């Protein structure tokens, strides 16, 4: 069922595990994520960037597809439909379209403006029973055209945003979107610990979950991270499986060109990647 992310993240924080946000890009992605989470009895958050929403036909199309799929596939685990790295206008649009959660990425604004806009959206989402994620300190790399320099967040600014009534907080701690370079310095656990100390029970969010070593993931969870975002890793596994199918010439055999067969290996690869992440984050059996 489609729900706000608040309850699942509160439970994750208390239970010292993390809920996976898996970004979706089309019907196959959505079905792969939901069926895997259902099979493992794990709560899940379906992330949708503004670019992916536009690609799929608009926020209304995405919301209708997800709601219908939840019903038709008899999905009973808690699932949230969440706007990822949303603009102020994007947040308003996804809320109107029927999303159950949104992220306002105001990290590129001066802190005063970030606070003002976040406060407005916190009031709106609270009134509608939806969850809201805010961000302090931009995440490095690029996420569908949203480019962050990879700043390390100021814990005091994090507390100022957390006190506005948001559901969850994303803070830059040296993490980046996409593949991590070989010279990556790693996560700033000292900063994460300081943020955790100031924000208390606030569920913290780790963006750029692809490529972070398992030991770092576990340490981040121990320091209050309750939601971890995964996107690039699913894209890479989907692409690799699809490439292998075509390079083996299977699309030329019989009806191997049928999209239901052509996309099958990629679909299975997404399921396997999601399973690995749910197990790593500790959310299996937590629905």
BELVENCOR-V560599 format. One record per residue. N is the residue number from 1. PHI is phi as a letter, one per 30 degrees, with the letter a starting at -180 (* if undefined). BURIAL is + if it has 16 or more other C-alpha atoms within 10 Angstrom, else -. D_LAST is the distance of its C-alpha to the last C-alpha in whole Angstrom. Layout:
n=N phi=PHI burial=BURIAL d_last=D_LAST
n=N phi=PHI burial=BURIAL d_last=D_LAST
This chain:
n=1 phi=* burial=- d_last=11
n=2 phi=d burial=+ d_last=13
n=3 phi=b burial=+ d_last=12
n=4 phi=d burial=+ d_last=14
n=5 phi=d burial=+ d_last=12
n=6 phi=d burial=+ d_last=13
n=7 phi=d burial=- d_last=11
n=8 phi=d burial=+ d_last=8
n=9 phi=d burial=+ d_last=11
n=10 phi=d burial=+ d_last=13
n=11 phi=d burial=+ d_last=10
n=12 phi=d burial=+ d_last=10
n=13 phi=d burial=+ d_last=14
n=14 phi=d burial=- d_last=14
n=15 phi=c burial=- d_last=12
n=16 phi=i burial=+ d_last=14
n=17 phi=b burial=+ d_last=12
n=18 phi=b burial=+ d_last=12
n=19 phi=d burial=+ d_last=10
n=20 phi=d burial=+ d_last=12
n=21 phi=c burial=+ d_last=14
n=22 phi=c burial=+ d_last=16
n=23 phi=d burial=+ d_last=19
n=24 phi=c burial=+ d_last=20
n=25 phi=b burial=+ d_last=24
n=26 phi=a burial=+ d_last=24
n=27 phi=d burial=- d_last=23
n=28 phi=e burial=+ d_last=22
n=29 phi=e burial=+ d_last=20
n=30 phi=d burial=+ d_last=18
n=31 phi=d burial=+ d_last=18
n=32 phi=d burial=+ d_last=17
n=33 phi=d burial=+ d_last=14
n=34 phi=d burial=+ d_last=13
n=35 phi=d burial=+ d_last=13
n=36 phi=d burial=+ d_last=13
n=37 phi=d burial=+ d_last=9
n=38 phi=d burial=+ d_last=9
n=39 phi=d burial=- d_last=11
n=40 phi=c burial=+ d_last=9
n=41 phi=h burial=+ d_last=5
n=42 phi=c burial=+ d_last=5
n=43 phi=d burial=+ d_last=5
n=44 phi=a burial=+ d_last=9
n=45 phi=c burial=+ d_last=12
n=46 phi=c burial=+ d_last=15
n=47 phi=c burial=+ d_last=18
n=48 phi=b burial=+ d_last=21
n=49 phi=d burial=+ d_last=25
n=50 phi=d burial=+ d_last=28
n=51 phi=d burial=+ d_last=29
n=52 phi=d burial=+ d_last=27
n=53 phi=d burial=+ d_last=26
n=54 phi=d burial=- d_last=30
n=55 phi=e burial=- d_last=30
n=56 phi=d burial=+ d_last=28
n=57 phi=j burial=- d_last=30
n=58 phi=k burial=+ d_last=29
n=59 phi=e burial=+ d_last=26
n=60 phi=d burial=+ d_last=27
n=61 phi=d burial=- d_last=26
n=62 phi=d burial=+ d_last=23
n=63 phi=d burial=+ d_last=22
n=64 phi=d burial=- d_last=23
n=65 phi=d burial=- d_last=22
n=66 phi=d burial=+ d_last=18
n=67 phi=d burial=+ d_last=18
n=68 phi=d burial=- d_last=20
n=69 phi=d burial=+ d_last=18
n=70 phi=e burial=+ d_last=15
n=71 phi=d burial=- d_last=17
n=72 phi=d burial=- d_last=19
n=73 phi=c burial=- d_last=17
n=74 phi=h burial=- d_last=15
n=75 phi=d burial=+ d_last=11
n=76 phi=c burial=+ d_last=9
n=77 phi=d burial=+ d_last=6
n=78 phi=d burial=+ d_last=6
n=79 phi=b burial=+ d_last=9
n=80 phi=c burial=+ d_last=12
n=81 phi=c burial=+ d_last=16
n=82 phi=b burial=+ d_last=18
n=83 phi=d burial=+ d_last=21
n=84 phi=c burial=+ d_last=22
n=85 phi=h burial=+ d_last=25
n=86 phi=d burial=+ d_last=27
n=87 phi=d burial=+ d_last=30
n=88 phi=e burial=+ d_last=31
n=89 phi=d burial=- d_last=32
n=90 phi=d burial=+ d_last=29
n=91 phi=d burial=+ d_last=27
n=92 phi=d burial=+ d_last=29
n=93 phi=d burial=+ d_last=29
n=94 phi=d burial=+ d_last=25
n=95 phi=d burial=+ d_last=24
n=96 phi=d burial=- d_last=27
n=97 phi=d burial=+ d_last=26
n=98 phi=j burial=+ d_last=22
n=99 phi=d burial=+ d_last=20
n=100 phi=c burial=+ d_last=17
n=101 phi=a burial=+ d_last=18
n=102 phi=b burial=+ d_last=21
n=103 phi=c burial=+ d_last=22
n=104 phi=c burial=+ d_last=26
n=105 phi=c burial=+ d_last=28
n=106 phi=c burial=+ d_last=31
n=107 phi=d burial=+ d_last=31
n=108 phi=d burial=+ d_last=35
n=109 phi=d burial=- d_last=36
n=110 phi=e burial=- d_last=38
n=111 phi=e burial=+ d_last=36
n=112 phi=d burial=- d_last=38
n=113 phi=d burial=- d_last=37
n=114 phi=e burial=+ d_last=33
n=115 phi=d burial=+ d_last=33
n=116 phi=d burial=- d_last=35
n=117 phi=d burial=- d_last=33
n=118 phi=d burial=+ d_last=29
n=119 phi=d burial=+ d_last=30
n=120 phi=d burial=- d_last=31
n=121 phi=d burial=+ d_last=28
n=122 phi=d burial=+ d_last=26
n=123 phi=d burial=- d_last=28
n=124 phi=d burial=+ d_last=27
n=125 phi=d burial=+ d_last=23
n=126 phi=d burial=- d_last=23
n=127 phi=d burial=- d_last=25
n=128 phi=c burial=- d_last=23
n=129 phi=i burial=- d_last=20
n=130 phi=c burial=+ d_last=19
n=131 phi=c burial=+ d_last=18
n=132 phi=b burial=+ d_last=20
n=133 phi=c burial=+ d_last=21
n=134 phi=b burial=+ d_last=24
n=135 phi=b burial=+ d_last=26
n=136 phi=b burial=+ d_last=29
n=137 phi=i burial=+ d_last=31
n=138 phi=d burial=+ d_last=31
n=139 phi=d burial=+ d_last=29
n=140 phi=d burial=+ d_last=31
n=141 phi=i burial=+ d_last=32
n=142 phi=b burial=- d_last=31
n=143 phi=b burial=+ d_last=28
n=144 phi=h burial=- d_last=30
n=145 phi=j burial=- d_last=33
n=146 phi=d burial=+ d_last=32
n=147 phi=c burial=- d_last=34
n=148 phi=c burial=+ d_last=33
n=149 phi=d burial=- d_last=35
n=150 phi=i burial=+ d_last=33
n=151 phi=d burial=+ d_last=34
n=152 phi=c burial=+ d_last=33
n=153 phi=d burial=+ d_last=31
n=154 phi=d burial=+ d_last=33
n=155 phi=e burial=+ d_last=31
n=156 phi=d burial=- d_last=33
n=157 phi=d burial=+ d_last=33
n=158 phi=d burial=+ d_last=29
n=159 phi=d burial=+ d_last=29
n=160 phi=d burial=+ d_last=31
n=161 phi=d burial=+ d_last=29
n=162 phi=d burial=+ d_last=26
n=163 phi=d burial=- d_last=28
n=164 phi=d burial=+ d_last=28
n=165 phi=j burial=+ d_last=25
n=166 phi=d burial=+ d_last=23
n=167 phi=d burial=+ d_last=19
n=168 phi=a burial=+ d_last=19
n=169 phi=b burial=+ d_last=22
n=170 phi=c burial=+ d_last=23
n=171 phi=b burial=+ d_last=26
n=172 phi=d burial=+ d_last=28
n=173 phi=b burial=+ d_last=29
n=174 phi=j burial=+ d_last=30
n=175 phi=d burial=+ d_last=28
n=176 phi=b burial=+ d_last=29
n=177 phi=d burial=+ d_last=27
n=178 phi=i burial=+ d_last=28
n=179 phi=d burial=- d_last=30
n=180 phi=d burial=+ d_last=31
n=181 phi=d burial=- d_last=35
n=182 phi=d burial=- d_last=36
n=183 phi=c burial=- d_last=38
n=184 phi=d burial=- d_last=34
n=185 phi=d burial=- d_last=35
n=186 phi=j burial=- d_last=31
n=187 phi=d burial=+ d_last=29
n=188 phi=d burial=- d_last=30
n=189 phi=d burial=- d_last=28
n=190 phi=d burial=- d_last=31
n=191 phi=d burial=+ d_last=30
n=192 phi=e burial=+ d_last=27
n=193 phi=d burial=+ d_last=27
n=194 phi=d burial=- d_last=30
n=195 phi=d burial=+ d_last=27
n=196 phi=e burial=+ d_last=25
n=197 phi=d burial=- d_last=28
n=198 phi=d burial=+ d_last=29
n=199 phi=c burial=+ d_last=25
n=200 phi=i burial=- d_last=24
n=201 phi=d burial=- d_last=20
n=202 phi=d burial=+ d_last=20
n=203 phi=d burial=+ d_last=17
n=204 phi=c burial=+ d_last=19
n=205 phi=c burial=+ d_last=19
n=206 phi=c burial=+ d_last=20
n=207 phi=d burial=+ d_last=22
n=208 phi=i burial=+ d_last=24
n=209 phi=d burial=+ d_last=21
n=210 phi=d burial=+ d_last=23
n=211 phi=j burial=+ d_last=26
n=212 phi=d burial=- d_last=25
n=213 phi=e burial=- d_last=25
n=214 phi=e burial=- d_last=22
n=215 phi=d burial=- d_last=24
n=216 phi=d burial=- d_last=24
n=217 phi=e burial=+ d_last=21
n=218 phi=d burial=+ d_last=20
n=219 phi=d burial=- d_last=23
n=220 phi=d burial=+ d_last=21
n=221 phi=d burial=+ d_last=18
n=222 phi=d burial=- d_last=20
n=223 phi=c burial=+ d_last=22
n=224 phi=j burial=+ d_last=19
n=225 phi=d burial=+ d_last=18
n=226 phi=b burial=+ d_last=14
n=227 phi=b burial=+ d_last=14
n=228 phi=b burial=+ d_last=16
n=229 phi=c burial=+ d_last=18
n=230 phi=b burial=+ d_last=19
n=231 phi=b burial=+ d_last=22
n=232 phi=e burial=+ d_last=25
n=233 phi=d burial=+ d_last=23
n=234 phi=d burial=+ d_last=22
n=235 phi=d burial=+ d_last=25
n=236 phi=d burial=+ d_last=27
n=237 phi=d burial=+ d_last=26
n=238 phi=d burial=+ d_last=26
n=239 phi=d burial=+ d_last=30
n=240 phi=d burial=- d_last=31
n=241 phi=d burial=+ d_last=30
n=242 phi=d burial=+ d_last=31
n=243 phi=d burial=- d_last=34
n=244 phi=d burial=- d_last=35
n=245 phi=d burial=+ d_last=34
n=246 phi=d burial=- d_last=37
n=247 phi=d burial=- d_last=39
n=248 phi=d burial=- d_last=39
n=249 phi=i burial=- d_last=41
n=250 phi=d burial=- d_last=38
n=251 phi=d burial=+ d_last=38
n=252 phi=c burial=- d_last=42
n=253 phi=c burial=- d_last=42
n=254 phi=h burial=- d_last=42
n=255 phi=c burial=- d_last=39
n=256 phi=d burial=+ d_last=37
n=257 phi=d burial=- d_last=38
n=258 phi=e burial=- d_last=35
n=259 phi=e burial=- d_last=33
n=260 phi=d burial=- d_last=30
n=261 phi=c burial=- d_last=31
n=262 phi=d burial=+ d_last=32
n=263 phi=c burial=+ d_last=29
n=264 phi=e burial=+ d_last=27
n=265 phi=d burial=+ d_last=27
n=266 phi=d burial=+ d_last=26
n=267 phi=e burial=+ d_last=23
n=268 phi=d burial=+ d_last=22
n=269 phi=d burial=+ d_last=23
n=270 phi=d burial=+ d_last=20
n=271 phi=e burial=+ d_last=18
n=272 phi=d burial=+ d_last=19
n=273 phi=d burial=+ d_last=19
n=274 phi=d burial=+ d_last=15
n=275 phi=e burial=+ d_last=14
n=276 phi=e burial=- d_last=17
n=277 phi=d burial=+ d_last=15
n=278 phi=d burial=+ d_last=12
n=279 phi=d burial=- d_last=13
n=280 phi=d burial=+ d_last=16
n=281 phi=d burial=+ d_last=13
n=282 phi=i burial=+ d_last=11
n=283 phi=c burial=+ d_last=8
n=284 phi=d burial=+ d_last=8
n=285 phi=i burial=- d_last=6
n=286 phi=c burial=+ d_last=4
n=287 phi=d burial=+ d_last=0
